[in-house]
Amino acid sequence: MIIVSDLPDPEKKHWVKLKGNQGWKNTLDDTFWKKDKLHGDHWDVSDKKGNKIKEIDFYGRQIWPYGPKHKHKTS
């Protein structure tokens, strides 16, 4: 798994809280971080068009892609 060192944090200026407590926007790379509504145990990270690009658990580990949903891949 890939470790992501930068998680949503109101103390960091590049994290902007979205309206209605929907999640966060990272202004450094224009990604949107929203808590997964179905499972509630990770962030769904999407681009500005709404395409999901990765999932990050609350400890900062990238769990998808190349994580549990892709067990059939060898590398």
Biopython code that builds the backbone (N, CA, C, O; Angstrom):
import numpy as np
from Bio.PDB.StructureBuilder import StructureBuilder

atoms = [
    (1, "MET", "N", (0.826, -1.190, 0.000)),
    (1, "MET", "CA", (0.000, 0.000, 0.000)),
    (1, "MET", "C", (0.867, 1.249, 0.000)),
    (1, "MET", "O", (1.960, 1.266, 0.567)),
    (2, "ILE", "N", (0.382, 2.251, -0.620)),
    (2, "ILE", "CA", (1.088, 3.521, -0.680)),
    (2, "ILE", "C", (0.697, 4.359, 0.526)),
    (2, "ILE", "O", (-0.481, 4.437, 0.876)),
    (3, "ILE", "N", (1.681, 4.988, 1.163)),
    (3, "ILE", "CA", (1.403, 5.864, 2.300)),
    (3, "ILE", "C", (1.222, 7.291, 1.785)),
    (3, "ILE", "O", (2.055, 7.795, 1.033)),
    (4, "VAL", "N", (0.151, 7.925, 2.185)),
    (4, "VAL", "CA", (-0.132, 9.312, 1.822)),
    (4, "VAL", "C", (0.095, 10.140, 3.072)),
    (4, "VAL", "O", (-0.600, 9.965, 4.073)),
    (5, "SER", "N", (1.056, 11.034, 3.018)),
    (5, "SER", "CA", (1.420, 11.774, 4.227)),
    (5, "SER", "C", (0.483, 12.944, 4.510)),
    (5, "SER", "O", (0.431, 13.419, 5.645)),
    (6, "ASP", "N", (-0.242, 13.411, 3.533)),
    (6, "ASP", "CA", (-1.051, 14.610, 3.694)),
    (6, "ASP", "C", (-2.534, 14.260, 3.687)),
    (6, "ASP", "O", (-3.112, 14.006, 2.631)),
    (7, "LEU", "N", (-3.143, 14.248, 4.858)),
    (7, "LEU", "CA", (-4.572, 13.988, 5.000)),
    (7, "LEU", "C", (-5.298, 15.297, 5.278)),
    (7, "LEU", "O", (-4.668, 16.268, 5.697)),
    (8, "PRO", "N", (-6.616, 15.347, 5.054)),
    (8, "PRO", "CA", (-7.356, 16.573, 5.350)),
    (8, "PRO", "C", (-7.090, 17.067, 6.767)),
    (8, "PRO", "O", (-7.192, 16.321, 7.741)),
    (9, "ASP", "N", (-6.747, 18.340, 6.847)),
    (9, "ASP", "CA", (-6.375, 18.928, 8.132)),
    (9, "ASP", "C", (-6.718, 20.417, 8.107)),
    (9, "ASP", "O", (-6.160, 21.159, 7.298)),
    (10, "PRO", "N", (-7.622, 20.865, 8.974)),
    (10, "PRO", "CA", (-8.005, 22.280, 8.969)),
    (10, "PRO", "C", (-6.860, 23.215, 9.338)),
    (10, "PRO", "O", (-6.949, 24.417, 9.087)),
    (11, "GLU", "N", (-5.795, 22.697, 9.923)),
    (11, "GLU", "CA", (-4.645, 23.523, 10.296)),
    (11, "GLU", "C", (-3.761, 23.856, 9.090)),
    (11, "GLU", "O", (-2.956, 24.785, 9.146)),
    (12, "LYS", "N", (-3.912, 23.099, 8.007)),
    (12, "LYS", "CA", (-3.108, 23.344, 6.802)),
    (12, "LYS", "C", (-3.921, 24.181, 5.830)),
    (12, "LYS", "O", (-5.068, 23.854, 5.524)),
    (13, "LYS", "N", (-3.326, 25.260, 5.351)),
    (13, "LYS", "CA", (-4.051, 26.237, 4.535)),
    (13, "LYS", "C", (-4.524, 25.697, 3.192)),
    (13, "LYS", "O", (-5.472, 26.235, 2.619)),
    (14, "HIS", "N", (-3.892, 24.654, 2.677)),
    (14, "HIS", "CA", (-4.314, 24.151, 1.366)),
    (14, "HIS", "C", (-5.519, 23.212, 1.442)),
    (14, "HIS", "O", (-5.994, 22.741, 0.408)),
    (15, "TRP", "N", (-6.018, 22.935, 2.640)),
    (15, "TRP", "CA", (-7.243, 22.141, 2.812)),
    (15, "TRP", "C", (-8.411, 23.082, 3.061)),
    (15, "TRP", "O", (-8.386, 23.868, 4.008)),
    (16, "VAL", "N", (-9.432, 23.006, 2.218)),
    (16, "VAL", "CA", (-10.614, 23.862, 2.328)),
    (16, "VAL", "C", (-11.821, 22.961, 2.584)),
    (16, "VAL", "O", (-12.074, 22.018, 1.834)),
    (17, "LYS", "N", (-12.555, 23.259, 3.639)),
    (17, "LYS", "CA", (-13.735, 22.469, 3.976)),
    (17, "LYS", "C", (-14.859, 22.758, 2.987)),
    (17, "LYS", "O", (-15.134, 23.919, 2.685)),
    (18, "LEU", "N", (-15.508, 21.716, 2.484)),
    (18, "LEU", "CA", (-16.608, 21.873, 1.542)),
    (18, "LEU", "C", (-17.889, 22.210, 2.295)),
    (18, "LEU", "O", (-18.044, 21.863, 3.466)),
    (19, "LYS", "N", (-18.794, 22.882, 1.618)),
    (19, "LYS", "CA", (-20.072, 23.275, 2.227)),
    (19, "LYS", "C", (-20.853, 22.049, 2.690)),
    (19, "LYS", "O", (-20.774, 20.981, 2.083)),
    (20, "GLY", "N", (-21.601, 22.217, 3.762)),
    (20, "GLY", "CA", (-22.459, 21.154, 4.255)),
    (20, "GLY", "C", (-21.716, 19.974, 4.849)),
    (20, "GLY", "O", (-22.260, 18.872, 4.925)),
    (21, "ASN", "N", (-20.470, 20.193, 5.274)),
    (21, "ASN", "CA", (-19.676, 19.127, 5.879)),
    (21, "ASN", "C", (-19.546, 17.911, 4.955)),
    (21, "ASN", "O", (-19.567, 16.769, 5.412)),
    (22, "GLN", "N", (-19.411, 18.172, 3.647)),
    (22, "GLN", "CA", (-19.328, 17.101, 2.665)),
    (22, "GLN", "C", (-17.934, 16.502, 2.550)),
    (22, "GLN", "O", (-17.781, 15.379, 2.070)),
    (23, "GLY", "N", (-16.937, 17.223, 2.977)),
    (23, "GLY", "CA", (-15.571, 16.744, 2.848)),
    (23, "GLY", "C", (-14.606, 17.905, 2.721)),
    (23, "GLY", "O", (-14.837, 18.989, 3.258)),
    (24, "TRP", "N", (-13.502, 17.656, 1.991)),
    (24, "TRP", "CA", (-12.429, 18.634, 1.870)),
    (24, "TRP", "C", (-11.950, 18.757, 0.433)),
    (24, "TRP", "O", (-12.076, 17.824, -0.360)),
    (25, "LYS", "N", (-11.396, 19.926, 0.108)),
    (25, "LYS", "CA", (-10.726, 20.131, -1.171)),
    (25, "LYS", "C", (-9.258, 20.403, -0.877)),
    (25, "LYS", "O", (-8.925, 21.236, -0.034)),
    (26, "ASN", "N", (-8.388, 19.691, -1.581)),
    (26, "ASN", "CA", (-6.957, 19.947, -1.499)),
    (26, "ASN", "C", (-6.622, 20.892, -2.649)),
    (26, "ASN", "O", (-6.653, 20.489, -3.812)),
    (27, "THR", "N", (-6.304, 22.142, -2.334)),
    (27, "THR", "CA", (-6.059, 23.134, -3.381)),
    (27, "THR", "C", (-4.705, 22.957, -4.055)),
    (27, "THR", "O", (-4.455, 23.570, -5.093)),
    (28, "LEU", "N", (-3.827, 22.137, -3.491)),
    (28, "LEU", "CA", (-2.525, 21.907, -4.124)),
    (28, "LEU", "C", (-2.651, 21.067, -5.389)),
    (28, "LEU", "O", (-1.948, 21.310, -6.370)),
    (29, "ASP", "N", (-3.548, 20.075, -5.370)),
    (29, "ASP", "CA", (-3.695, 19.215, -6.539)),
    (29, "ASP", "C", (-5.136, 19.152, -7.060)),
    (29, "ASP", "O", (-5.456, 18.310, -7.899)),
    (30, "ASP", "N", (-6.001, 20.037, -6.566)),
    (30, "ASP", "CA", (-7.408, 20.102, -6.986)),
    (30, "ASP", "C", (-8.137, 18.773, -6.855)),
    (30, "ASP", "O", (-8.872, 18.371, -7.757)),
    (31, "THR", "N", (-7.936, 18.089, -5.731)),
    (31, "THR", "CA", (-8.677, 16.866, -5.474)),
    (31, "THR", "C", (-9.705, 17.112, -4.380)),
    (31, "THR", "O", (-9.546, 18.000, -3.542)),
    (32, "PHE", "N", (-10.762, 16.307, -4.406)),
    (32, "PHE", "CA", (-11.833, 16.397, -3.431)),
    (32, "PHE", "C", (-11.852, 15.122, -2.605)),
    (32, "PHE", "O", (-11.857, 14.020, -3.153)),
    (33, "TRP", "N", (-11.862, 15.273, -1.301)),
    (33, "TRP", "CA", (-11.819, 14.152, -0.362)),
    (33, "TRP", "C", (-13.142, 14.081, 0.377)),
    (33, "TRP", "O", (-13.498, 14.996, 1.119)),
    (34, "LYS", "N", (-13.870, 12.989, 0.174)),
    (34, "LYS", "CA", (-15.161, 12.801, 0.846)),
    (34, "LYS", "C", (-15.166, 11.433, 1.521)),
    (34, "LYS", "O", (-14.652, 10.461, 0.967)),
    (35, "LYS", "N", (-15.745, 11.360, 2.716)),
    (35, "LYS", "CA", (-15.840, 10.076, 3.410)),
    (35, "LYS", "C", (-16.749, 9.151, 2.621)),
    (35, "LYS", "O", (-17.812, 9.558, 2.153)),
    (36, "ASP", "N", (-16.323, 7.910, 2.477)),
    (36, "ASP", "CA", (-17.118, 6.912, 1.782)),
    (36, "ASP", "C", (-18.440, 6.729, 2.526)),
    (36, "ASP", "O", (-18.441, 6.380, 3.706)),
    (37, "LYS", "N", (-19.554, 6.960, 1.855)),
    (37, "LYS", "CA", (-20.870, 6.906, 2.508)),
    (37, "LYS", "C", (-21.325, 5.474, 2.771)),
    (37, "LYS", "O", (-22.055, 5.234, 3.733)),
    (38, "LEU", "N", (-20.917, 4.527, 1.947)),
    (38, "LEU", "CA", (-21.361, 3.151, 2.112)),
    (38, "LEU", "C", (-20.611, 2.447, 3.238)),
    (38, "LEU", "O", (-21.221, 1.798, 4.087)),
    (39, "HIS", "N", (-19.289, 2.577, 3.240)),
    (39, "HIS", "CA", (-18.480, 1.855, 4.219)),
    (39, "HIS", "C", (-18.059, 2.730, 5.400)),
    (39, "HIS", "O", (-17.956, 2.237, 6.523)),
    (40, "GLY", "N", (-17.816, 4.015, 5.163)),
    (40, "GLY", "CA", (-17.473, 4.939, 6.230)),
    (40, "GLY", "C", (-16.097, 4.747, 6.843)),
    (40, "GLY", "O", (-15.816, 5.284, 7.914)),
    (41, "ASP", "N", (-15.233, 3.985, 6.175)),
    (41, "ASP", "CA", (-13.916, 3.702, 6.759)),
    (41, "ASP", "C", (-12.748, 4.256, 5.948)),
    (41, "ASP", "O", (-11.591, 3.946, 6.231)),
    (42, "HIS", "N", (-13.050, 5.076, 4.942)),
    (42, "HIS", "CA", (-11.980, 5.648, 4.127)),
    (42, "HIS", "C", (-12.484, 6.892, 3.393)),
    (42, "HIS", "O", (-13.676, 7.199, 3.379)),
    (43, "TRP", "N", (-11.530, 7.588, 2.790)),
    (43, "TRP", "CA", (-11.827, 8.752, 1.956)),
    (43, "TRP", "C", (-11.938, 8.298, 0.501)),
    (43, "TRP", "O", (-11.121, 7.500, 0.041)),
    (44, "ASP", "N", (-12.928, 8.792, -0.219)),
    (44, "ASP", "CA", (-12.970, 8.672, -1.673)),
    (44, "ASP", "C", (-12.380, 9.964, -2.212)),
    (44, "ASP", "O", (-12.865, 11.052, -1.900)),
    (45, "VAL", "N", (-11.349, 9.849, -3.009)),
    (45, "VAL", "CA", (-10.658, 11.014, -3.552)),
    (45, "VAL", "C", (-10.990, 11.109, -5.034)),
    (45, "VAL", "O", (-10.812, 10.149, -5.785)),
    (46, "SER", "N", (-11.478, 12.285, -5.451)),
    (46, "SER", "CA", (-11.865, 12.462, -6.846)),
    (46, "SER", "C", (-11.244, 13.721, -7.424)),
    (46, "SER", "O", (-10.791, 14.610, -6.703)),
    (47, "ASP", "N", (-11.238, 13.767, -8.766)),
    (47, "ASP", "CA", (-10.751, 14.966, -9.445)),
    (47, "ASP", "C", (-11.897, 15.977, -9.518)),
    (47, "ASP", "O", (-12.995, 15.709, -9.030)),
    (48, "LYS", "N", (-11.642, 17.133, -10.123)),
    (48, "LYS", "CA", (-12.658, 18.185, -10.132)),
    (48, "LYS", "C", (-13.865, 17.844, -11.010)),
    (48, "LYS", "O", (-14.894, 18.514, -10.923)),
    (49, "LYS", "N", (-13.754, 16.807, -11.857)),
    (49, "LYS", "CA", (-14.889, 16.359, -12.656)),
    (49, "LYS", "C", (-15.726, 15.313, -11.927)),
    (49, "LYS", "O", (-16.765, 14.886, -12.431)),
    (50, "GLY", "N", (-15.274, 14.896, -10.733)),
    (50, "GLY", "CA", (-16.016, 13.918, -9.959)),
    (50, "GLY", "C", (-15.600, 12.479, -10.188)),
    (50, "GLY", "O", (-16.233, 11.564, -9.660)),
    (51, "ASN", "N", (-14.540, 12.256, -10.971)),
    (51, "ASN", "CA", (-14.048, 10.908, -11.220)),
    (51, "ASN", "C", (-13.212, 10.433, -10.040)),
    (51, "ASN", "O", (-12.236, 11.084, -9.667)),
    (52, "LYS", "N", (-13.589, 9.300, -9.450)),
    (52, "LYS", "CA", (-12.820, 8.781, -8.317)),
    (52, "LYS", "C", (-11.462, 8.317, -8.820)),
    (52, "LYS", "O", (-11.368, 7.555, -9.782)),
    (53, "ILE", "N", (-10.401, 8.792, -8.148)),
    (53, "ILE", "CA", (-9.053, 8.436, -8.576)),
    (53, "ILE", "C", (-8.329, 7.552, -7.574)),
    (53, "ILE", "O", (-7.370, 6.868, -7.932)),
    (54, "LYS", "N", (-8.785, 7.557, -6.305)),
    (54, "LYS", "CA", (-8.179, 6.676, -5.315)),
    (54, "LYS", "C", (-9.018, 6.664, -4.050)),
    (54, "LYS", "O", (-9.894, 7.505, -3.847)),
    (55, "GLU", "N", (-8.720, 5.680, -3.203)),
    (55, "GLU", "CA", (-9.309, 5.599, -1.878)),
    (55, "GLU", "C", (-8.171, 5.584, -0.873)),
    (55, "GLU", "O", (-7.180, 4.876, -1.054)),
    (56, "ILE", "N", (-8.318, 6.368, 0.184)),
    (56, "ILE", "CA", (-7.299, 6.489, 1.215)),
    (56, "ILE", "C", (-7.951, 6.191, 2.561)),
    (56, "ILE", "O", (-8.987, 6.769, 2.891)),
    (57, "ASP", "N", (-7.343, 5.280, 3.351)),
    (57, "ASP", "CA", (-7.929, 5.027, 4.665)),
    (57, "ASP", "C", (-7.594, 6.180, 5.605)),
    (57, "ASP", "O", (-6.799, 7.053, 5.256)),
    (58, "PHE", "N", (-8.189, 6.189, 6.786)),
    (58, "PHE", "CA", (-8.027, 7.312, 7.701)),
    (58, "PHE", "C", (-6.638, 7.382, 8.324)),
    (58, "PHE", "O", (-6.328, 8.332, 9.043)),
    (59, "TYR", "N", (-5.795, 6.378, 8.053)),
    (59, "TYR", "CA", (-4.407, 6.397, 8.539)),
    (59, "TYR", "C", (-3.446, 6.900, 7.470)),
    (59, "TYR", "O", (-2.245, 7.014, 7.716)),
    (60, "GLY", "N", (-3.971, 7.202, 6.279)),
    (60, "GLY", "CA", (-3.144, 7.739, 5.210)),
    (60, "GLY", "C", (-2.611, 6.707, 4.248)),
    (60, "GLY", "O", (-1.715, 7.010, 3.461)),
    (61, "ARG", "N", (-3.140, 5.487, 4.287)),
    (61, "ARG", "CA", (-2.685, 4.447, 3.361)),
    (61, "ARG", "C", (-3.621, 4.389, 2.161)),
    (61, "ARG", "O", (-4.843, 4.381, 2.308)),
    (62, "GLN", "N", (-3.027, 4.349, 0.971)),
    (62, "GLN", "CA", (-3.831, 4.221, -0.238)),
    (62, "GLN", "C", (-4.301, 2.775, -0.349)),
    (62, "GLN", "O", (-3.486, 1.855, -0.414)),
    (63, "ILE", "N", (-5.617, 2.580, -0.370)),
    (63, "ILE", "CA", (-6.149, 1.227, -0.434)),
    (63, "ILE", "C", (-6.721, 0.874, -1.797)),
    (63, "ILE", "O", (-6.996, -0.297, -2.060)),
    (64, "TRP", "N", (-6.905, 1.843, -2.657)),
    (64, "TRP", "CA", (-7.365, 1.614, -4.025)),
    (64, "TRP", "C", (-6.902, 2.772, -4.878)),
    (64, "TRP", "O", (-6.955, 3.889, -4.363)),
    (65, "PRO", "N", (-6.469, 2.656, -6.080)),
    (65, "PRO", "CA", (-6.352, 1.398, -6.806)),
    (65, "PRO", "C", (-5.142, 0.594, -6.318)),
    (65, "PRO", "O", (-4.357, 1.057, -5.491)),
    (66, "TYR", "N", (-5.021, -0.579, -6.837)),
    (66, "TYR", "CA", (-3.930, -1.518, -6.514)),
    (66, "TYR", "C", (-4.002, -2.028, -5.095)),
    (66, "TYR", "O", (-2.998, -2.470, -4.536)),
    (67, "GLY", "N", (-5.193, -1.971, -4.504)),
    (67, "GLY", "CA", (-5.388, -2.506, -3.164)),
    (67, "GLY", "C", (-6.386, -3.648, -3.196)),
    (67, "GLY", "O", (-6.406, -4.418, -4.157)),
    (68, "PRO", "N", (-7.210, -3.777, -2.174)),
    (68, "PRO", "CA", (-8.115, -4.911, -2.047)),
    (68, "PRO", "C", (-9.052, -5.164, -3.224)),
    (68, "PRO", "O", (-9.397, -6.318, -3.480)),
    (69, "LYS", "N", (-9.472, -4.135, -3.943)),
    (69, "LYS", "CA", (-10.376, -4.347, -5.072)),
    (69, "LYS", "C", (-9.663, -4.961, -6.269)),
    (69, "LYS", "O", (-10.314, -5.394, -7.220)),
    (70, "HIS", "N", (-8.319, -5.005, -6.234)),
    (70, "HIS", "CA", (-7.549, -5.512, -7.369)),
    (70, "HIS", "C", (-6.679, -6.696, -6.951)),
    (70, "HIS", "O", (-5.517, -6.758, -7.354)),
    (71, "LYS", "N", (-7.185, -7.619, -6.174)),
    (71, "LYS", "CA", (-6.414, -8.761, -5.704)),
    (71, "LYS", "C", (-5.954, -9.663, -6.840)),
    (71, "LYS", "O", (-4.956, -10.371, -6.701)),
    (72, "HIS", "N", (-6.661, -9.647, -7.956)),
    (72, "HIS", "CA", (-6.306, -10.510, -9.074)),
    (72, "HIS", "C", (-5.068, -10.037, -9.830)),
    (72, "HIS", "O", (-4.486, -10.810, -10.591)),
    (73, "LYS", "N", (-4.656, -8.793, -9.639)),
    (73, "LYS", "CA", (-3.471, -8.268, -10.320)),
    (73, "LYS", "C", (-2.207, -8.705, -9.595)),
    (73, "LYS", "O", (-2.178, -8.774, -8.366)),
    (74, "THR", "N", (-1.163, -9.000, -10.365)),
    (74, "THR", "CA", (0.091, -9.417, -9.765)),
    (74, "THR", "C", (1.027, -8.251, -9.536)),
    (74, "THR", "O", (1.912, -8.336, -8.684)),
    (75, "SER", "N", (0.862, -7.181, -10.259)),
    (75, "SER", "CA", (1.691, -5.985, -10.040)),
    (75, "SER", "C", (1.046, -4.757, -10.604)),
    (75, "SER", "O", (1.607, -3.665, -10.508)),
]
sb = StructureBuilder()
sb.init_structure("model")
sb.init_model(0)
sb.init_chain("A")
sb.init_seg("    ")
for serial, (resi, resn, name, xyz) in enumerate(atoms, 1):
    if name == "N":
        sb.init_residue(resn, " ", resi, " ")
    sb.init_atom(name, np.array(xyz, "f"), 0.0, 1.0, " ", f" {name:<3s}", serial, name[0])
structure = sb.get_structure()
